[in-house]
Amino acid sequence: MHFELNYQQTWLHLLHPVLKFMILLVLFIAILFIHNPNVLLYMLIGFGFIYIAATGHSLKLISILSIPFLIIFVSSATSMMFFGDGHTTWYQFGLIHITEESFYRGLHLGFRGILFGLLGLLFALTTRPVLLFYSSMQSLRLKPKYAYAFMAAINLLPIMVSEFQNLRNALKVRGVTYNRGVKGFYQRIQRFSIPLLAQSIRRAHRTAIAMEAKQFSNERTYYYQVSYSRKDLYFIVLITAITAFSFWLSTLYPIFPIDNVRLN
């Protein structure tokens, strides 16, 4: 059983995977030290446009993948708004205490969370795992036995899902029933976990023997040669431009009347 997504290849798919990962990692760390919600909002608009227009995936898939992060945005923002600290009270009822400071701090937290999710999806939807591990071996000197082990594990996941479905169908054909509640959940764990775990151990053992027999622990040649190109430079310039313009626009056209959500 294999899962494949139909997409149109864009220039983001042609970037060097390790370089793209390092740039986004630096951007992740930089966002942690940005306390201006205006900056995060403009960054969200800029990277959101790239996410929609340049990932090469359908708008339906992009929308479905964005739903969990929208839920995280709403939950994290509202929890900070309702129960945060502040001096200028807007509304108070029981435990709920909405202040001006907690409102903007909640928006800031929500923007940061959805921006993290958007950048993560941007990397995941435009990066092939095989090329990521090949580029890690070539650029970061990752040992082949670790890289190929990760690739083998990724390829085993669809097989495990297929085996789970086959086992579930076999139990249905045999008329196996379960009790309700916690006892039924425990029965399902017993009937599914042991066979799946035993098959996974045997498959992992065979894979390890095959990799050792083919000397995956030694220096090897590579089927894919991952190199740098001008598109990597364009990506660096684009990321820098979006970040710089976000700071500039937040100063020139601030959406929210606050530039630092930290408590004084």
N, C-alpha and C positions, 0 to 999 in steps of 0.2 A: 504494500500500500504506500503510495507516494503522494506527497502534497506539492503541487506546483501552482504558482501564481503567474497568470498571464500579464505581462507588462511590456511596455515599449521602452527600449533601452535609451537612456538619455546620457548627457555628459557627466552626470553625477555617478553613473555606474562605471565610468571609465577612469575615475580617480584612483590614485594609489590607496589601497585600503588602510594601510598602517598610517600614512600621512593624514588621511581623513579622520581616522580614529583619534590621533594625537591632537589634531586641531579642535575637534569637538570636545575632547577631554579638557583641554585648556579653557575652552569656552564654558564648559560646565563649572569649572572651578571659579572662573571670573564672575559668573552669574551669582555665585554664593556671596560675593562681596559687593553686589549692587543693591542698594537699599532705596532706590528711587523707583516708585511704581511707574512713573512716566517712561523711564528708560526701558523697563521690562515690557511695557505695552507696545512701544515702537519696535522693539526687537521681536516681539511675538508677531506683529504684523509682517515684518520683513521676512522672517524665517517661515512664517505660515504661507506666504506667497510662494516661496521656493518649494515648500512641502507639497502644495497643491499642484503647482505647475511643472515641477522638474523631477518628480520621483518616477514618472512614467506609469503609475498605476491608475486604475479607474477611480473616478470620483466616489463611486459607491463603496469600494474597499477602503479608501482613505477616510470616508465618513464613519464607517463601522469601526475602524481601528481608533478613531478619535474619541469615540463614546466613553471608554473607561477614563480617559484623561479629563474629559469634561466633568464626569462624576467626581473625580478627585479634586478638580477645581472648585466645584460647588461645595463639596463637603469640607475641604480644608478652609476655604474662604469664610463660609458661614460659621464654622466652629470658632474661628478666631474673632469674627465680628461679634458673635453673641456672648462670648466669655472672655474677651480680651480686656486688658487694662487701658485706662485713659482718664483724661481730666474733663473733657467736654462731653457731657452725657446727652445722647440723642433720644434714647428710649431705655426704660428699665422696668422689668416686670419679673419678680422673683429672682431666679438665678440668671436670667437673661439681662445683660447689661451692654447695650450698644453705645459706644462712644465714637467720636470722630476719629480718634487715634486708632481704635480697634477696627473700624471700618476700612480705613486705608491700609492698615497692616494686614487685614484679611485679603483685600484685593492683591496686595503685593505677594503674599504667600501663594495665592491661587495662580497668579501670573507666573511665578517662579516654577510651580509644580507643572503647569501645562507646558511651559517652555522646555523643561527637562524632558517631558514625554515626547514633545514634538521633535526635539533634536535626536532623541533615541530612535524614534520611528524613521527619521530622515536617514540615519545611518543604517538601520536594519533593512529598510526597503530598497536601498541602493547599493548594498554590499553583498557579494556572494561569499558564503563562509569558506568555500574552497580557496578562493583568491586571497581571503584574509589570512588564512593559515600559511599559504605559500609565501605571501609577502612578509609574514612574520618570520618565517625561516630564512628568507633572503635578506631582509633589512634588519631585523632584530636578533638574528642568530639564534632563533628558537630551535631547540633540538628536534630533529625529525620525529623521534619516537613520541614526543608529546604532541606535536602538531597532527601527525597522522592518527594518534589515539583519539584526539578530539574529533577529527573528521569521521573516524569510524563510529564514534559514539553518536554523532549527529545522524548518520545513516541508519543506525540501529533503532532510533526512536520511532520512525514509521512502522518498522517491523514489529515493535512491541505493541503499538496501537492495533495493528492488524491481528496479532495473536490474542489480544484482549477481546476484540470483537468476535473472533472465532470461538474462544472459550465461552463467552457469554451466550452465543448462539447454540453451542453444543449443550450447555446446561439447560437452555430453554427447550430444546428438542427432547431432552431426557425428562422433562417435567419437574425440574428442581424448583422448589418454592422456598420462600424465606418468611420468617416471622416479621412482624411489624416492630418499629421502634429500634431501640439500641441493640437488641438481640439480633434482629435481622441484619443490621449494619455489620455486626461482628461476624455473622455467618458469611456474608459476602466477602469480607476481608479474608476469612479462612479459605474459602473456595477459590479465590482469585489470586491471592498474594503468593501462596506456596508454588503453584505451577508456573506462574510468570517469573518468579524469582529463580526457580530451578533452571528454566530455559534460558534466562538471561545470564546466569553463571556459566552454563555450558557454552553459550555463544561467545561470551567474553573470553573464556579460556581458549576456544578454537581460534579466535581472532588474535589473541596474544601469541599463540604458538606460530600462526602464519606470519605475523609481523616479525617475530624473532628469526624464523627460518629465512625470510627474505632480507634480513639484516637491515631493518629499519632504524636501528640504533647507530649506524655508521653514516658517514658523509655520503650524500646521494646527489644525483642530478635531478633537475626539476622539469616536469612536463610543461608547467606554466612558468614563464619568465615575466615577473611583474616589474615594470619599470616606471619611472616618473615621466611626466609630460607637461606641456604648457597648461593643460587643464588644471593641474594641481596648483600652479601659480595663480590662475584665474580664481580658483576656489578660495585661496588665502586672501586675495584682494577683495573678493565678494564678502567674505565673513568680516574682514576688517572694516569694509565700507558700511555694512549694515550696523555694526556696533558703533562706529564713529557717528553715523547719521542719527542713530537712536539717542546718543548723548546730546548731539546738537539740536535735534528737534525737541527733546525734553526741556532744553533751556529756552528755546525760541517759542515753542507752542506747547506749554505744559497742559495736559488734560486734567490732572488733579492738582489741587493747590498745596502740594507737599512734595518735598524733595528728599526726605529722609524719614523712614518709618520707625527708626529705632527710638526707644524711650530715652529721654534725657535724664 
